[in-house]
């Protein structure tokens, strides 16, 4: 069968050796490295909350000692909570009910509390 491109061997963006794409080399940064090197303020804030949630899941006695537990039947007010069922810290902006099986611990009554204040309350237990 003949080549439908009539004499054009290979496309210039396809490299012959190793199958590397064009414009990639030691001086270029792949997309994932770019995303990790250029984190936004919001992503770094969520990352610090996730690290704090991991610490709380590894130290459950500290969580019970330093934070106030929420009863399941009561609706919870807006604020920052540690959800021990999902093992994550959540910011709630509207009143909600606790899902069955999840134990919620209140960290702060202000849903817009800075991460430093949340960290201090979790580690030191000051309410």
C-alpha positions as CSV (number, residue, x, y, z in Angstrom):
1,X,0.0,0.0,0.0
2,X,1.2,3.5,-0.7
3,X,1.7,6.3,1.8
4,X,-1.4,8.6,1.7
5,X,0.7,11.6,2.5
6,X,2.6,11.4,-0.8
7,X,6.2,11.5,0.1
8,X,6.0,13.0,3.6
9,X,7.9,10.6,5.8
10,X,7.0,11.3,9.4
11,X,5.4,14.2,11.1
12,X,8.0,16.6,12.6
13,X,6.5,16.5,16.1
14,X,7.1,12.7,16.4
15,X,10.7,11.9,17.3
16,X,12.3,8.8,15.8
17,X,14.3,7.7,18.8
18,X,12.6,6.9,22.0
19,X,9.2,8.2,21.1
20,X,9.7,11.5,23.0
21,X,7.4,14.4,22.1
22,X,8.6,17.6,20.7
23,X,9.6,20.5,23.0
24,X,10.6,18.1,25.8
25,X,14.1,18.0,27.1
26,X,16.2,18.6,30.1
27,X,15.4,22.3,30.1
28,X,11.6,22.0,29.8
29,X,9.3,21.2,32.8
30,X,6.5,18.6,32.4
31,X,3.0,19.6,33.2
32,X,2.8,17.9,36.6
33,X,6.0,19.5,37.8
34,X,4.7,22.9,36.7
35,X,1.5,22.4,38.7
36,X,3.4,21.3,41.8
37,X,5.8,24.2,41.6
38,X,3.1,26.8,41.1
39,X,0.7,26.1,43.9
40,X,-1.9,28.7,44.6
41,X,-2.6,30.1,48.1
42,X,-5.9,28.2,48.3
43,X,-4.2,24.8,47.4
44,X,-1.5,25.3,50.1
45,X,-4.2,26.1,52.6
46,X,-6.1,22.9,51.8
47,X,-2.9,21.0,52.0
48,X,-2.1,22.2,55.5
49,X,-5.6,21.3,56.6
50,X,-5.2,17.8,55.1
51,X,-1.9,17.4,56.9
52,X,-3.6,18.5,60.2
53,X,-6.4,16.0,59.5
54,X,-3.9,13.2,59.0
55,X,-2.3,14.1,62.4
56,X,-5.7,14.0,64.1
57,X,-6.4,10.6,62.6
58,X,-3.1,9.3,63.9
59,X,-3.7,10.8,67.4
60,X,-7.4,10.2,68.3
61,X,-6.9,10.7,72.0
62,X,-5.6,14.3,71.4
63,X,-8.6,15.0,69.2
64,X,-11.0,13.9,72.0
65,X,-9.1,15.8,74.6
66,X,-8.7,19.1,72.6
67,X,-11.9,19.3,70.6
68,X,-15.6,19.4,71.5
69,X,-17.7,16.5,70.3
70,X,-21.0,17.1,68.6
71,X,-24.1,15.0,69.4
72,X,-25.6,13.2,66.5
73,X,-29.2,14.3,66.9
74,X,-28.5,18.1,67.0
75,X,-28.0,20.1,63.9
76,X,-24.5,21.6,63.7
77,X,-23.9,25.3,63.3
78,X,-21.5,26.8,60.8
79,X,-17.8,26.5,61.6
80,X,-14.8,24.3,61.2
81,X,-15.2,20.6,62.1
82,X,-13.1,17.4,62.2
83,X,-15.1,14.6,60.7
84,X,-13.6,11.4,62.2
85,X,-15.7,9.2,59.9
86,X,-14.1,10.7,56.8
87,X,-10.9,11.7,58.6
88,X,-10.9,15.3,57.2
89,X,-11.4,18.8,58.3
90,X,-14.4,20.6,56.9
91,X,-15.5,24.2,56.7
92,X,-19.3,24.3,57.0
93,X,-21.1,27.5,56.0
94,X,-24.7,26.5,56.7
95,X,-26.4,24.5,59.5
96,X,-26.4,20.8,58.7
97,X,-27.1,17.5,60.4
98,X,-24.4,15.0,61.2
99,X,-24.5,11.9,58.9
100,X,-25.0,8.6,60.7
101,X,-21.8,6.9,61.6
102,X,-19.7,10.1,61.5
103,X,-18.4,11.6,64.7
104,X,-17.9,15.4,64.3
105,X,-15.6,17.4,66.6
106,X,-15.9,21.2,66.6
107,X,-12.6,23.1,66.1
108,X,-13.9,26.6,65.6
109,X,-17.3,28.4,65.3
110,X,-15.9,30.6,62.5
111,X,-15.9,28.9,59.1
112,X,-13.5,31.4,57.8
113,X,-10.9,30.9,60.5
114,X,-7.3,31.0,59.4
115,X,-5.3,27.8,59.2
116,X,-2.9,29.0,61.9
117,X,-5.8,29.4,64.4
118,X,-7.2,26.0,63.5
119,X,-3.8,24.4,64.0
120,X,-3.4,26.1,67.4
121,X,-6.8,25.0,68.6
122,X,-6.2,21.4,67.4
123,X,-2.8,21.1,69.0
124,X,-3.3,23.1,72.2
125,X,-7.0,22.6,72.8
126,X,-7.8,26.3,73.5
127,X,-11.4,27.0,72.8
